[in-house]
Amino acid sequence: MDMPGKRCHHDGHFQQVMCDGNGGIMSLGHRSEGSVATATAGLRGTIWNPDLLPGDVSLTAHALTTADGASVTGYLFRRGGERTVVCSMHPRECVVTNFVVPEVLQGGCAMWVMAPRSPGNDLRLEHETALLDLAAGQIFLRETMGFEYCILQGTSGGGPLAAFYCQQAGRAPAARLTHSPGGRPVKLASATMPLPDGVIFMSAHPGQGQLLLTQIDPAVTDEGDPFRIDEGISAFSTANGFRKPPESSSYAPEFLARYRAAQRARIVRIDAFARQLLERKADARRRSKAGGDEEAAALAAHSPIFQVWRTDADPRCFDLSLDPSDRAYGSVWGANPLVSNLGSIGFARTCTPEGWLSNWSALSTNVSMEACAPDLAVPVQVIEFTGDNSVFPSDAARIFEAIGSADKERHAVHGNHHGQPIVEGAANGQRVAGQLIRNWLEHHRFR
């Protein structure tokens, strides 16, 4: 492991940075010209190497009930006698075999992987109720299992969720949120929400809404037809600077300014549509309760679902001169925007109005690092990967700056969104990240 320093060494293909200026150790960096990104969205690429699991580890599954009556499951890995448990949860994914598990176990701590109430989709997800899922695990680990220290670990979208949890758990119950952005009541005020003793962010992005704001394709002119677009604002038009891989695209500043404004405008339009659907339902409920007809009752019961197409179009993924880093050409969905924009799987692809407003709208969501991280007061470790295709250097810098804790450290490690090497011969960023986590746990006497 490199020791902290303040010098840079350039060696053609390699760049070694020994200190990031904030006390964080950085691993060997590799330039990736000519390479294309592999898919890492949906926590693909986080799977562990089972050979790294200690031989004496045990795994138990625990069914829990949240404060609002939902059923959730947590998975506890331990070797016996641990004082500290590291707790990982993503709002809509559950990867029990996460590479972080053996890394934490090797450091003498237990590991808890929490499954949300609706893994794999956004139809029931609202971040406000996901907090109750996370809280159920924290209560169980402290009160039933008796752990002395609980550390939240948020990977990717789990990072903003952890920050949101800390923000709400740190408030007096009466000051917590009472409704989701879509108007659904949420029982945060009456819920027990134990505060963690520390937080580890791993490739944490700014929040689902902020992420989509940079990635949504503003060229769409008809939300009902993904093939109706305005070529004048398309990032995939050669006239606007697009180039196929492995050649980097090149967008003019004037185009990018129009592009970013148009992305925001599309979010505004979808917000208005979602709120229109919710108002129609609320109006039908009022009429139904007042003795309305069968049509009112049907509309009151209806839960609309809509699709959002073309959501993978951040220019930084295709123009590598923008926010430069070690990343390869493409996004966390790969290097083919036709597949990621028009395929059945993608960010925000299938939404309810409530889910869109809580999760994916940068203008309506309560969940972002910018809004929540300033309230963090516990020790925080931030690990970013230098070839990440969704958390770019400027994003990582803003996230770290937003964290309110006086005890915080930042590390940059070569790798893609989940620490896998981008080019042949690069170090395994997952192992480097694991060592950094163990060092941090030991430094804070959590081991």
matplotlib code that plots the C-alpha trace (Angstrom):
import matplotlib.pyplot as plt

x = [0.0, 1.3, 1.9, 0.4, 2.5, 2.3, 4.0, 2.8, 4.8, 3.9, 5.1, 3.4, 0.6, 0.6, -0.1, 0.5, -1.0, 0.1, -2.2, -5.5, -5.0, -7.5, -5.4, -6.7, -4.4, -4.8, -3.9, -2.1, -4.1, -4.2, -5.3, -7.9, -7.8, -9.5, -11.3, -15.1, -17.1, -18.6, -22.1, -22.0, -25.6, -27.8, -24.8, -23.4, -19.7, -20.1, -19.9, -17.4, -14.6, -15.7, -12.0, -11.7, -14.3, -12.8, -13.4, -15.2, -17.9, -21.6, -24.6, -28.0, -31.2, -33.5, -37.1, -38.0, -41.1, -40.8, -42.5, -45.2, -45.7, -43.7, -41.7, -38.0, -35.0, -31.5, -28.5, -25.8, -22.3, -20.2, -17.3, -18.2, -17.4, -17.5, -18.3, -19.0, -21.2, -21.0, -24.5, -25.0, -28.3, -29.3, -32.9, -33.8, -31.1, -29.9, -26.6, -25.9, -22.6, -21.2, -17.4, -17.4, -18.5, -15.3, -13.2, -15.0, -15.0, -11.2, -11.0, -12.7, -16.1, -19.5, -21.4, -25.1, -26.7, -30.2, -32.8, -35.3, -39.0, -39.2, -35.9, -35.4, -37.9, -39.1, -42.9, -43.2, -40.0, -40.2, -37.0, -39.0, -40.3, -36.9, -35.7, -38.0, -36.5, -33.0, -34.2, -35.6, -32.2, -30.5, -32.9, -32.4, -28.6, -28.4, -31.3, -31.4, -27.9, -26.2, -23.6, -21.8, -21.1, -23.1, -21.5, -23.6, -22.0, -23.6, -22.5, -23.7, -27.4, -26.9, -24.8, -27.5, -29.9, -27.4, -27.0, -30.8, -31.2, -28.6, -30.4, -33.8, -32.6, -30.6, -33.7, -36.2, -39.2, -41.5, -39.1, -38.9, -40.7, -44.3, -45.1, -43.2, -43.1, -46.1, -48.2, -48.1, -47.9, -44.8, -44.3, -40.9, -42.0, -43.2, -40.3, -37.3, -34.3, -30.9, -28.1, -25.0, -21.6, -20.0, -20.6, -18.6, -19.5, -18.4, -18.8, -21.8, -23.5, -25.2, -28.6, -31.0, -32.6, -29.4, -28.0, -30.9, -30.8, -27.4, -28.2, -31.7, -31.9, -33.4, -34.0, -37.2, -40.2, -43.0, -42.9, -45.2, -42.9, -39.2, -38.4, -39.7, -36.6, -35.1, -31.8, -30.7, -30.4, -29.3, -26.0, -25.9, -26.0, -22.6, -23.6, -23.4, -20.1, -21.0, -18.4, -18.8, -16.4, -13.5, -13.2, -14.2, -17.0, -16.5, -19.3, -19.1, -19.7, -22.7, -24.3, -23.7, -25.3, -28.4, -28.3, -28.2, -31.1, -33.1, -32.5, -33.9, -36.9, -37.7, -37.7, -40.1, -42.5, -42.4, -42.9, -46.0, -47.3, -46.8, -48.5, -51.4, -51.9, -51.8, -54.3, -56.7, -56.5, -57.0, -60.0, -61.5, -61.1, -62.9, -65.7, -65.9, -66.1, -68.8, -71.0, -69.6, -70.3, -68.4, -66.1, -64.9, -64.3, -62.3, -60.1, -59.5, -58.3, -56.2, -52.4, -50.9, -47.6, -45.7, -42.4, -39.5, -37.4, -33.9, -32.3, -28.7, -27.3, -24.8, -22.4, -19.5, -19.8, -19.1, -16.8, -13.9, -12.5, -15.4, -14.6, -11.6, -10.8, -9.6, -13.0, -13.6, -16.0, -19.6, -21.8, -22.6, -24.9, -22.1, -20.9, -24.0, -26.5, -29.1, -29.4, -29.4, -31.8, -34.3, -34.0, -36.5, -34.0, -32.7, -32.8, -36.4, -37.7, -40.9, -42.3, -45.3, -46.0, -45.0, -41.9, -40.8, -41.2, -39.5, -36.7, -35.9, -36.9, -34.0, -36.6, -38.9, -36.9, -35.8, -32.8, -29.5, -26.0, -26.2, -29.3, -28.5, -24.7, -24.3, -26.2, -23.7, -21.9, -20.3, -17.0, -17.2, -15.0, -15.5, -14.0, -14.4, -13.1, -11.2, -12.8, -16.4, -18.9, -21.6, -19.7, -17.3, -14.4, -16.5, -19.4, -17.1, -15.5, -18.9, -20.1, -17.0, -17.3, -21.0, -20.3, -20.7, -18.7, -15.4, -14.0, -14.0, -11.5, -11.5, -9.7, -9.6, -8.9, -8.4, -11.4, -14.8, -18.0, -17.5, -13.7, -13.0, -9.9, -10.5, -7.4, -5.4, -2.7, -4.4, -4.7, -7.9, -9.7, -12.0, -9.1, -7.6, -11.0, -11.3, -7.9, -8.9, -12.1, -10.2, -7.7, -10.5, -12.3, -9.1, -8.2, -11.6, -11.3, -14.4, -12.6]
y = [0.0, 3.4, 5.8, 9.3, 11.9, 14.9, 14.0, 12.7, 10.4, 10.1, 7.1, 7.0, 4.4, 4.7, 7.6, 7.2, 9.7, 9.1, 11.6, 13.1, 16.3, 15.3, 12.7, 9.8, 7.1, 6.6, 3.5, 3.1, 4.8, 3.5, 5.4, 3.5, 5.0, 2.7, 0.6, 0.3, 0.0, -3.2, -3.2, -2.7, -1.3, -3.2, -4.0, -6.3, -6.8, -6.7, -10.5, -11.9, -14.3, -17.2, -18.2, -15.0, -16.0, -17.1, -20.8, -20.3, -17.9, -18.6, -17.2, -16.8, -15.2, -13.2, -12.2, -8.8, -6.6, -2.8, -0.1, 0.1, -3.6, -4.6, -7.9, -7.7, -10.0, -9.5, -11.8, -11.9, -13.1, -13.7, -15.7, -15.2, -12.6, -9.5, -6.2, -4.4, -5.1, -3.4, -3.0, -2.8, -1.9, -0.7, 0.7, -1.7, -4.3, -7.2, -8.8, -11.2, -12.3, -8.7, -8.5, -6.3, -9.2, -11.3, -8.1, -7.0, -10.5, -10.6, -7.5, -9.1, -7.5, -9.1, -8.2, -7.6, -7.4, -6.0, -6.7, -4.0, -4.7, -4.8, -5.8, -5.5, -2.8, 0.7, -0.1, -0.1, 1.8, 5.1, 6.1, 7.3, 3.8, 2.3, 4.0, 1.9, -1.2, -0.1, 0.8, -2.6, -4.1, -1.6, -2.4, -6.1, -5.9, -3.7, -5.0, -8.7, -9.5, -7.1, -5.5, -2.6, -0.7, -0.6, 0.9, 1.7, 0.8, 2.3, 1.2, 3.2, 4.1, 2.7, 5.7, 8.4, 6.0, 5.8, 9.6, 10.1, 7.6, 9.4, 12.8, 11.6, 9.4, 12.4, 14.5, 14.7, 12.4, 15.3, 17.0, 14.0, 13.8, 12.9, 12.2, 11.1, 13.6, 11.8, 12.5, 9.1, 9.2, 7.6, 6.6, 8.0, 10.1, 6.9, 4.7, 3.8, 4.8, 4.0, 6.2, 4.4, 4.8, 5.5, 5.4, 4.0, 5.2, 3.1, 4.5, 6.5, 8.6, 12.0, 10.4, 8.7, 11.9, 13.8, 10.8, 10.7, 14.5, 14.1, 10.9, 11.4, 12.0, 15.4, 14.7, 12.9, 14.9, 12.4, 10.4, 7.8, 7.2, 6.7, 7.0, 10.6, 12.8, 16.1, 15.4, 19.0, 18.2, 14.5, 13.4, 10.6, 12.7, 13.0, 16.5, 17.3, 15.6, 12.0, 9.3, 5.5, 3.6, 3.5, 7.1, 9.7, 12.0, 15.7, 18.1, 21.9, 23.9, 25.7, 22.3, 21.0, 24.1, 23.6, 19.9, 20.3, 22.8, 20.5, 17.6, 19.6, 20.6, 17.0, 16.2, 19.1, 17.7, 14.2, 15.7, 17.5, 14.3, 12.3, 14.9, 15.0, 11.3, 11.6, 14.5, 12.5, 9.6, 11.9, 13.6, 10.2, 9.2, 12.3, 11.7, 8.0, 8.8, 11.3, 8.6, 8.8, 6.3, 3.1, 5.1, 7.2, 4.0, 2.4, 5.5, 5.7, 2.1, 2.4, 2.6, 3.9, 2.7, 4.5, 4.0, 6.5, 5.7, 6.9, 7.4, 6.7, 9.8, 11.6, 13.2, 12.5, 8.8, 9.4, 12.5, 11.4, 14.9, 16.0, 15.6, 13.4, 10.2, 6.7, 5.6, 3.6, 4.7, 4.1, 4.1, 1.7, 0.0, -0.7, 1.0, 0.7, 3.5, 1.9, -1.0, 1.0, 3.6, 1.4, -1.9, -3.1, -2.5, 0.9, 3.6, 4.7, 2.6, 1.5, 3.9, 4.8, 8.5, 8.1, 6.2, 8.7, 11.7, 10.0, 8.2, 9.6, 13.3, 15.6, 18.3, 16.4, 13.8, 14.2, 12.1, 13.5, 13.8, 17.5, 17.7, 14.9, 14.7, 18.0, 16.4, 13.6, 13.9, 10.4, 9.3, 8.9, 7.1, 7.8, 5.4, 6.3, 4.6, 6.5, 4.9, 5.1, 5.8, 7.3, 9.0, 11.4, 13.3, 16.5, 14.5, 12.8, 16.1, 17.7, 14.7, 14.8, 18.5, 18.2, 15.8, 17.6, 15.3, 16.7, 13.2, 12.2, 10.8, 10.2, 7.6, 7.1, 3.6, 2.6, 0.6, 0.9, 1.6, -1.6, -1.6, -4.0, -3.3, -1.2, -2.3, -5.5, -5.5, -3.0, -3.9, -5.3, -2.2, -4.3, -5.7, -2.3, -0.9, -3.8, -3.0, 0.7, -0.3, -2.6, 0.2, 2.7, 0.3, -0.4, 3.3, 4.1, 1.1, -0.6, -3.9]
z = [0.0, -0.9, 2.0, 1.9, 0.1, -2.1, -5.3, -8.7, -11.0, -14.7, -16.5, -19.9, -19.5, -15.7, -13.3, -9.7, -7.3, -3.7, -2.0, -3.1, -1.1, 1.6, 3.3, 1.2, -0.3, -4.0, -5.9, -9.2, -12.0, -15.6, -18.7, -20.7, -24.3, -26.8, -24.2, -23.8, -20.6, -19.3, -17.7, -14.0, -13.4, -11.0, -8.8, -11.5, -10.9, -7.1, -6.7, -4.2, -4.7, -2.4, -1.9, 0.2, 2.7, 6.1, 6.7, 10.0, 8.7, 9.3, 7.5, 9.0, 7.4, 9.5, 8.7, 10.1, 10.3, 9.7, 11.6, 8.9, 8.8, 5.7, 5.7, 5.0, 5.2, 6.4, 6.1, 8.8, 8.2, 11.3, 12.7, 16.4, 19.0, 16.8, 18.5, 15.2, 12.3, 8.9, 7.4, 3.6, 1.9, -1.5, -2.0, -4.8, -5.1, -2.9, -3.5, -0.6, -2.2, -2.3, -2.5, 0.6, 2.8, 2.8, 3.0, 6.2, 7.7, 7.3, 9.4, 12.4, 11.9, 11.1, 7.9, 7.5, 4.0, 4.1, 1.4, 0.7, 0.7, -3.1, -4.6, -8.3, -9.3, -8.5, -8.5, -4.7, -3.9, -2.2, -0.4, 2.6, 3.3, 2.5, 5.6, 7.6, 6.0, 7.0, 10.5, 11.1, 10.5, 12.8, 15.6, 15.2, 15.2, 18.3, 20.4, 19.5, 18.3, 20.8, 18.5, 20.2, 16.9, 13.7, 10.6, 7.5, 4.2, 1.0, -2.4, -5.4, -4.7, -1.2, -0.4, -0.7, 1.1, 4.0, 4.1, 4.0, 6.9, 9.0, 8.3, 9.4, 12.3, 13.6, 13.8, 16.6, 15.7, 15.2, 12.8, 10.4, 7.1, 7.3, 3.6, 0.5, -2.4, -3.9, -0.8, 0.8, 4.6, 6.1, 9.7, 10.4, 13.4, 15.3, 14.1, 16.1, 14.0, 15.7, 14.5, 13.1, 14.6, 11.2, 7.5, 4.6, 1.1, -1.8, -5.4, -4.0, -6.5, -5.8, -5.6, -8.0, -9.0, -9.5, -11.4, -13.8, -14.3, -15.9, -17.8, -19.2, -23.0, -23.6, -27.3, -26.6, -27.9, -27.1, -23.8, -25.5, -28.4, -27.8, -31.5, -31.8, -31.0, -31.8, -33.6, -32.9, -29.2, -29.5, -28.0, -30.5, -33.6, -35.4, -36.3, -32.6, -32.1, -31.4, -32.3, -32.0, -29.8, -29.3, -30.6, -28.0, -28.9, -28.8, -27.9, -28.1, -24.9, -26.5, -27.3, -23.8, -22.2, -24.3, -23.5, -19.8, -19.8, -22.0, -19.6, -16.7, -18.8, -19.5, -15.8, -15.2, -17.8, -16.3, -12.8, -14.1, -15.7, -12.4, -10.3, -12.8, -12.4, -8.6, -8.6, -10.8, -8.3, -5.3, -7.0, -7.7, -4.1, -2.9, -5.3, -4.4, -0.6, -1.4, -2.9, -6.5, -9.2, -10.2, -12.5, -9.6, -7.5, -10.3, -10.8, -7.1, -7.0, -10.1, -9.6, -12.9, -14.2, -16.9, -18.8, -19.2, -22.2, -23.2, -19.8, -20.6, -22.3, -20.1, -22.6, -20.2, -21.0, -24.6, -24.6, -22.4, -22.4, -20.1, -16.4, -17.4, -15.5, -16.0, -17.4, -20.6, -23.3, -22.3, -19.3, -16.4, -19.0, -21.4, -24.6, -26.8, -26.1, -28.4, -26.0, -22.9, -24.1, -25.9, -24.0, -21.4, -18.5, -17.6, -14.9, -14.2, -17.0, -15.2, -12.6, -10.6, -10.0, -6.3, -7.2, -9.9, -7.5, -4.6, -6.5, -9.9, -10.0, -9.1, -8.6, -6.2, -4.3, -0.7, -1.3, -2.5, -1.1, -1.5, 0.8, 3.3, 3.6, 5.5, 8.4, 8.8, 12.2, 12.6, 11.1, 7.3, 4.8, 1.1, -1.5, -5.2, -8.3, -10.8, -13.8, -12.6, -15.5, -13.2, -10.4, -12.1, -10.5, -10.1, -8.6, -6.1, -5.1, -4.4, -2.4, -0.2, 0.3, 1.3, 4.1, 7.4, 9.6, 10.9, 10.8, 7.1, 4.7, 0.9, -1.1, -4.9, -6.3, -9.9, -11.2, -12.8, -10.8, -8.7, -8.6, -11.4, -13.4, -16.6, -18.4, -18.3, -15.6, -13.3, -9.6, -8.3, -6.9, -4.8, -2.8, -2.4, -1.2, 1.2, 2.8, 3.1, 4.9, 7.3, 8.0, 8.7, 11.0, 13.0, 13.2, 14.7, 17.1, 15.6, 15.3]

ax = plt.figure().add_subplot(projection="3d")
ax.plot(x, y, z, "-o")
ax.set_aspect("equal")
plt.show()
